[in-house]
Amino acid sequence: MFTTAIVKTPCRNMINGISTANLGKPDYDLALKQHKTYIHTLEKCGLKVMVLDADEMFPDSTFIEDACLITPRCAILTNPGDASRRDEPLRLSKTIQGLGLPVESIQTPGTLDAGDIMMVKDHYFAGLSDRTNAQGASQLETILKKYDYTSSTITLESVLHLKTGISYLENNMLLAFGEFLTKPELKGFNILKVDADEAYAANSVWINGNVLVPKGFFKTKKMIQDSGYRVFEVDVSEFQKLDGGLSCLSLRF
């Protein structure tokens, strides 16, 4: 069960964030409204939400998940794979130090975006991607071992981050599409198959028995509801324009 979330207010400079989506530039005012709704939804799921100020130096910094991995036993400041985001964990470090957990960090030449990390109980799957390299995943494994966790890697073929394509919904249930439907590393899960035309909805978020699903993906929403979850639809259209999704927008612990 999660009790807390940390989010970071979108900055005006977000319109210049990294994107391969080809969906146009985000509307900043609409992004702010959507972000506030996202916060309210987290609160509906029983979380206390800590809201950090916007940081104009980092257009993508509202995607706070990439900068830190918080486990029940430690926090790990990452080393983002895109150079423009490399200092985001440093800007976040004071907040993380204040959580009362041991704080570790990923060091160059290792790179790691926490959007590539999926927690399944005491095991952590690390996606090897354009943002997370083998050295970063190896450092993560070493750190996690200190706290009695295990980890393993999955090589990504076509998606930005691991959690672009899969979401763990607890109870051995995995939401997945595309390449993740046949990954041998995932064969032990009960997989809910997301259709290709709703691939964006594979990035949904389990929080305390609820699942946040991006708005407008009706087949995926119904499939999750039919599996016994309470579903909240959240419109994140302006963040989708920056290759971001529901999980990217918060640290949940």
N, C-alpha and C positions, 0 to 999 in steps of 0.2 A: 504494500500500500504506500502511496505517495502522500506526503503532507504539505510539500512546499514546491513552488516554482519560481524561477527567476526569469524575467523577460527584460528586453531592452527596447526602448521606444525607437521607432524608425526615425532616422534623420532625414532632413530635406534632401541631402545628397544621395539618398537611396536611388534616386532616378538614374544615377550613374553607376549603379552596381553591376557586378558581373552577370552576364546573361547569355545563354545560348538558345533561349526559348522562342525567340522571334515573335513575341506577342506584343511588342511595343513597349514604351516606357511606362512605368507605373504612375498612377495618379497619387501624389503624396497625401492629399487630404483624405482620399478614400482609404488609403493604406492605414492612416491613423485611426479612422473609424473602425476598420476591420480589426486592427490590433486591439483596440479597446473591447470589442466584442469577444475576441479570442481570450482576453484576460477574464472577462465575465464568465466565459464558459469554463475556464479552469477553476474559477471559484465555485461554480455550480457542481463541479466534480469533487469539491471538498478541499481544494488547495488554498493555502495562503500564498498570495502572489507578491513577490518583491519586484518592483518596477524600477529599472535603472534608466538614467537620463540618456537621451540621444547623444551620439558622438559623431559630429560632422566629419571627422578625419577618416572615418571608416564607413563607406557607403553600405557595406553588407553586414554591419555589426548587429543589426536587429536579428540576424540568424545566429543567435547566441549559442545554440547547441554545438556548433562546430568548434568553439573556442575552449570548451571544457567538458570533461566527462566526470560526472559526480556519481560515485558508487556509495553504498551504505557505509563503507569503511574508509574511503579516501576520495580525494578529488584530484583529477589529473588535468593540468593545463596543457593544451595541445600545442602543436606547431603547424598551423594551417598550410596546406599545400600550395595555395595561391599566394604569391609574394605580397599582393596588396592587402592581405589579411593577416600577415605574419605577426604583427604586433598586437592584435586583438586580445590574446590571452594575457599579455602584460597589463593592458588597460583594465582587465577584469580581475586581476590577481588580488587586489585589496578586498574586494567583495568576497572572493572565494576563501581567502585567509580568515575572514570573519565567521565562517561557518562552523569552525571548531573541529574540522576534519584534518588529518594529515594531508599535505598538499605535495603532489609530485608534478613532474613536467616532462614533456617530450622534447628532446634536443636535436638540433641539426647534426648530421644530415637526415635524421628521421623526420618525416612529415606525417601529420595525422589530423584529419578532420573528424570530430566526434559524430558527425552525420554518417560516418562509415562504421559506427560501432553499435551493435545490437545486443542488449542484455537479455539473457535467458536464465533466470535464477542466478546461480553463481558462475555462469559461463558467459563469456563475451565473444561474439563473432566480430571479426575485423575485416572489412572489405578492402581489398587492394585495388586502388583506383588511381585516377590522375591526381588526386589530392592526398591519398594515404599510401606511402611506400612501404616496402618490406622492412626497412630499418625502423620506421615508426611503429609498425605492428610488432616487431621484435621487442622494442623498448616497452611497449604497452604490456606485452606478455610478461616481461621481467618484473614490471611494477605490480601487476595484478597478482603474481605469484606471492609477493611479499604479504599480501592481504588474503591469502588462501582462496584466490579466484583462479579460474582457468580461462584460456582463450585459444582461438583457432582462426585461420584466415579463409576467406572466400575471394577468389579473383573475379573482378567485375569485367563484363564485356561491353556493355552498352549504356550503362546508367552513370550518373554523376556520383552518387553516394549509395552505399549499401541500402540505407533506409529510403532511398528513392523507389526501390523496387520491392521491399518487404517490410512488414511491421509485425512484431510479436504481440499477440493479443492475449497472452497468458493461457493457462490450461492446455498447453501444447498446441495452440492454434496459431497458424501463421497466415497472414494475408500476403499474397505474392502474385507477380505477373511475369511474363516473358521468360528470361533466362533462369529465373529462380524457381521455376516450376520443375526443372529437371536437375538442379544442382544436387550431386550426391551428398554434400554436407548437410542438406536439409531434408533428407528422405525420411527422417524419423518424425517429422511434424505432420499434423493434420493441416493440410493446406486449403485455404479458401482462395480459389482462382479468380483473379481480377481480369476481366476482359481487356484486350489490347486498347479498345477505344475509351477505356476508363483507367488507363495505366496510372495517371496522376493520383488516383485515389488509393493506390497501394501504399502511399505514405499517409497512413492514418495513425491515431495515437490512442493506446489503451491507458486509461487513468481510473483506477479504483472501480473497475467493473463497467465503466463507461468507455465508449469509443468515439473520438472526434474524427469526423470524416469531412473532407472538403465538399463544399456545396456544389450540387449539380451532377453528382455521379450516382444516379438513382439505383442502378443495378447493384453496385457495390454496397450502398447504404442498406438496401433490402437484404442482401446476403448476410451482412453482419448482424442486422436485426434478427433475421431468422435463425441465427446461431446463438441467440439468447442474450445479446448485449443491448444496453441502452445506448442509443446513438444521438450525438449532437452534430448537426451540420454546421460548418463554419465556413464563411466565405473568405477565401484567401487569394482571390484573383490577382490582386496587385503584387503579392509575393510570388505567385506562380510565374509572373513575368521576369522574375530574377532567379529562376530555377529553385526557388525555395518552397517548402511545404510546411505542414502543420507541426511536425516534430522539430523542425529547424528553429522555431520561434521561442522555444523555452528550454530551460534546464529543469528537469523534474526529479525530485528526490524525496 
